[in-house]
Amino acid sequence: MQPSGPQADGSNHRGHARNRVLLGGLVVSRDGTQTWDCMITDVSENGAKIRLTKGQVIPEHHFLINLKEGVAYESTAEWIRLPLIGLSFSGDHRLEDLTDPKLLFVKRLWQERRRR
């Protein structure tokens, strides 16, 4: 994976500006068998930057759940500078309204974390 962000000439090829945030997140493997807690530190329409606990590694393709907003993003790790990871989004799902049986595990994980 190639690092992204400011280029040597000072330009930035990110399509949308990211907004600084500090939100609880959950990274979930595509099959739902593994989860990792994270902090979402920047977010835009097309991606986010997350912070993992030191030593954690996530799969390249996964879901990122924004616990506060109740949205699961289909995500890909675009760059890694542990403990930070830059993600791009290829889709999103409002978990409150989610009915796709193949993705209900993501909704259940969000509901469990919300109750804590």
C-alpha positions in Angstrom: 0.0 0.0 0.0 1.3 3.4 -0.9 1.2 6.3 1.5 -1.2 9.1 0.6 -1.5 12.7 1.8 0.6 15.7 1.1 3.0 15.0 -1.8 6.6 16.2 -2.1 5.4 19.3 -4.0 2.9 20.1 -1.1 -0.2 19.1 -3.0 -2.7 16.7 -1.6 -4.6 14.3 -3.9 -7.4 13.6 -1.5 -10.7 14.4 -3.2 -12.6 15.8 -0.3 -11.4 17.7 2.8 -11.5 15.7 6.0 -13.0 17.1 9.2 -11.2 16.5 12.4 -13.3 14.4 14.8 -12.8 12.1 17.8 -15.4 9.3 17.5 -15.5 5.7 18.7 -15.3 3.2 16.0 -15.2 -0.5 15.4 -13.4 -2.2 12.5 -15.0 -5.5 11.5 -13.6 -8.1 9.2 -15.8 -8.7 6.1 -17.0 -12.1 7.5 -17.7 -10.7 11.0 -15.3 -13.0 12.8 -12.9 -10.3 14.1 -13.3 -6.8 15.5 -10.9 -4.1 16.5 -11.8 -1.0 18.6 -10.5 2.2 17.1 -10.8 6.0 17.2 -11.9 7.9 14.1 -9.8 11.0 14.0 -10.6 12.5 10.6 -13.6 11.8 8.3 -14.7 12.9 4.9 -17.3 11.8 2.4 -14.9 9.3 0.9 -12.7 8.2 3.7 -11.3 8.5 7.2 -8.2 8.2 9.3 -8.4 5.9 12.3 -6.1 5.2 15.2 -5.7 1.6 16.5 -4.2 0.4 19.7 -0.5 -0.1 19.4 0.4 -3.4 17.7 -3.0 -4.0 16.1 -3.3 -4.8 12.4 -6.5 -5.0 10.4 -7.4 -6.6 7.1 -7.1 -4.5 3.9 -10.9 -4.8 3.2 -13.3 -4.5 6.2 -16.2 -2.5 7.6 -15.7 0.6 9.7 -18.6 1.3 12.1 -19.1 4.8 13.3 -20.6 4.0 16.7 -22.1 7.4 17.3 -23.7 7.9 13.9 -24.8 4.3 13.4 -23.2 4.0 10.0 -21.1 1.1 8.6 -18.7 1.9 5.8 -17.3 -0.6 3.4 -13.6 0.4 3.7 -10.2 -0.3 2.3 -6.9 0.5 4.0 -5.1 2.9 1.6 -2.1 3.7 3.8 -0.7 2.5 7.1 1.6 4.4 9.5 0.8 2.5 12.7 -1.0 3.3 14.8 -2.7 5.4 12.1 -4.5 4.0 9.0 -6.0 5.9 6.2 -9.2 4.4 4.7 -11.2 4.9 1.6 -15.0 4.2 1.5 -16.7 2.3 -1.2 -20.2 2.2 0.3 -22.1 2.9 3.5 -25.1 1.4 5.4 -27.3 3.2 7.9 -27.5 0.5 10.6 -30.8 1.6 12.0 -32.5 0.7 8.7 -30.3 -2.2 7.6 -32.3 -5.3 6.5 -29.8 -7.1 4.3 -29.5 -10.6 5.9 -25.9 -10.8 4.8 -25.0 -7.7 6.8 -27.1 -8.1 9.9 -24.0 -9.2 11.9 -22.7 -5.6 11.5 -26.0 -4.2 12.8 -25.8 -6.6 15.8 -22.3 -5.6 16.6 -23.3 -1.9 16.6 -26.3 -2.6 18.8 -24.1 -4.5 21.3 -21.6 -1.7 21.5 -24.3 1.0 21.8 -25.6 -0.6 24.9 -22.3 -0.4 26.7 
